Amino acid sequence: MKLYSLSVLYKGESKTVLLKAAYDVSSFSFFQRSSVQEFMTFTSQLIVERSAKGSRASVKEQEYLCHVYVRNDSLAGVVIADSEYPSRVAFTLLEKVLDEFSKQVDRIDWPTGSPDTIRYSGLDSQLSRYQNPREADPMTKVQAELDETKIILARKQNSCCAIM
């Protein structure tokens, strides 16, 4: 499970503006990284442009799954992950990031903002923290522990039956 990109955008009437983004392209070769990052930026903008305000969606693009959340106030977030990353955790991350962003960045700056002018530093740490959904999300952690317990119980039951 891997997160590659976390972006905050503004969905304007005529165009979508990238406000801030964080990328983890370390799994790609050095020479591919800038192209992959451009692809993720372009894809994020395109998906937000094609999404309605107040909507959430997951879109498959090549081997990636793009999770988009466009709020009614035109603030949008996109997570690009591999297809194994849990959708619920991705949308939890988007909701959290957009809430933090809207509290720290004045709404008047959204339509004209850019990654260079917007002062918000939370994306890199969130992208890093949510790389492991088990650690970042309590529900996923509990589900993983339940799954492990079921496996252990099944093994014990099978070994008890083999003894008899």
Summary of the structure (lengths in Angstrom):
residues: 164
radius of gyration: 19.1
end to end distance: 40.8
largest distance: 73.3
contacts: 490
relative contact order: 0.17
helix: 46%
strand: 24%
